Amino acid sequence: MQKDNLGVSNAGKGQIDTFGVLTKLGFSEKTPNVAKISYDNLRGQSYSDQFEKRLNKNVDQAAPILAKRADKRQLEIKKQKQTKIKNARTVLGQQKTSLFEQQTKLDWKKKQLELAAVGVKDSQQQLAGFQDQLQKMPAGSQKDAQNQQLQMQQQQAAVQIAQLKEGQEQWQRSSQALRSGQKRLAKTEDKLNQQDKQVNKMTGLTYQLQARSDYNQGYNQFGEAAKRIDVLSNTFPLIFFAVAILVTLTTMSRMAEEKRTDIGVLRALGYTKLDAMKLFLIYGTSAAVLGTAVGSYFGTWLLPERIYAAYAANLAVPTLQTPPSWLWIGISLVFALMCTVVPSVYVAWNSLKEQPAYLLVEKPPRAGSKVLLEKVPFIWKKMSFDQKVTIRNLFRYKSRMFMTIIGIFGCTALLITGFGMRDSINGIIDNQYLKITHYDVVGIYDPNASQTEKDNYQKQVNDIKSVKKQDNIYYGSVTTRPQGTISNQQISMMVPQHEQEFDDFLTLRDFSDHKKLKLQGHGAVITEKLAKLGHYQVGDHLDLTDSSGHSYRIKISGISEMYVGHDVILNSSYYHKVFGKQVVYNAKILDLKDRSANNIDQVSRKLNSQTAAVTAVQSNQAKMAINTILHGLNNIVWIIVIASSALSFVVLFTLTNINVSERTRELATLRVLGFYQHETVMYIYRETAILTFLGILVGFSGGYYLHHFIMETLPPNNALADMTLRWSNLGLSADLTLLFSLIVMLIMVQKIRKINMLGVLNSAD
């Protein structure tokens, strides 16, 4: 399901970039090595607790059986290979016997040739003596007969010499062929001895049984993204709803109060109470229906598609289907009607209880009263007239004061959280790759490879010019399932050869006080997110499971600060104590001078080109995953920021507008008494500014806790967010809110200027 991080390979840079599909003819080995299993006892939807718990339980129950099957299969493979070696040795023995017989024949032939050579030599000596005697004889018939006999003997000797020479040459050829055969048999015997040793050492055959969330990282990532959306959808809307309901209730209640005189006129003209309330019923219902319709479009189609596209950018998934959820649309409509119709009808109904004559007279302004601050003379006496009026007006309209503070509080908290989410995700990369992770590549090789192959691997590491530091480590993958979690967590286990120099590659520091951690012989260091998932503390024990299904228990001696991934780091002595064997270093950990992605890929390719190479693990793989999450969150952050900004503006505008509308007679009186225009504006705006500042201050604390909660639950199980809120984040959120407040003031200036002062003062008559 993923588009990147498709897996590891022992070729190229060590990471799979894409997949290809071939027919069976494209493979030299056609034996299946993956089995996909379906269970008939699973209930519920994918990713649900019921489904995942049952699936993991099935896997846990089958794993021991499969481990036994792996041991049995390993014995079977050993027997098969040992049988092949035994048969090969039998053939080798037969060939040895044949060569021995050939050697015996050659030895006998050699003796025969040596005897024949002696006979030829004797014959040559006899012929030489006979020839000397013949030369001394006088000429005659007897000498001629002896000469003929000599020639015949010489011919026979020449034939014997030729036969001897041919026999010697044939013996040489046979002897050379025999030596070649003996060398071939010796090589074959050495090869069989090596194969026999390898078969006897054969261990570690495993059948790995994994649930979908462990085997398919794309499936797991999709589920993690869905959980993050759950967190957001169960948090932010509550604040939006609360503020929106607050504004709606205030607005509709104020509308009913403004129509008090109209209600009195209608009642005086003989209209029924129902007729007088039709305005509020129709207006509130139409506003609720229209708002629900527009909101349903945004909530059902536009926003879900944008959010889905952001989170699914790295996943190969089908297009999102968004059928309308009539249940939630209906619930939204009910809440909307309750917020628009109920408050206006309630206020109007209370007004209808009064006599029409009283309704035709405007309500007197709310009377002022002393405030608590007046009982502190040394402060109250030093305040100016404008300041005293502002303080009294704030407490005169307590409900509006609390509504403004709550509204600004909610909007500021949302803005802080929105900006803080991006800062926190960026903080993961900055903290992880500048302060903690210093290595770039872990080159894993086969420790069982020949010494020549391992020497070539080391030579390749030494030949890479961009390597700044290198060291030997043991690198392996294990899993654990912390308490309270459903799926297994993948863990990288490392055992450094030189503990003192390991800090050059990975800084181990305590997550709380940042003090340097040392590897000890009685425990292991685990990373912070793993500790948080299982609620582990120093001194607790952690169960690890290797790829063969064997479980081991380690003691936690330290918890290290880490923002990406799960790591367990042990020293060699504690590794021997836990696993019952000496550590065999199987990897090179490298710190490069050039930490660019291209250089890391080149180094990985060079390492994987070696025969002993297994794969190369790059430290920036996690950075790519975090960048993918950050890209998805960017859209979410912008949605939150835009919606929060709009809501903040609406809150300020609505409440300020209501404040001005309610106090037009008061403002007109001030103008008649000689107040300047800017003094009249500040008479109202000073209250709004104070309430805005108070709302922002309260919003800082609310934003801190909301951001902390979101970033505790939002990151995936293998990542930990930076909880620090930057001052720039707080300042930007406050500046936006103040900007909206300033815009509202400019709008209210125009509205106050347009007030007909005499008309307002005469309206009561």
PyMOL commands that set and color helices and strands:
alter all, ss='L'
color gray80, all
select helices_A, chain A and resi 24-26+49-136+141-201+212-215+217-233+236-258+260-268+273-311+326-352+356-359+372-375+377-380+385-396+398-436+451-463+502-504+528-534+572-579+597-608+621-662+664-672+677-713+727-753+757-762
alter helices_A, ss='H'
color red, helices_A
select strands_A, chain A and resi 441-445+467-480+489-496+524-527+541-545+551-560+567-569+587-592+613-618
alter strands_A, ss='S'
color yellow, strands_A
deselect
rebuild
show_as cartoon
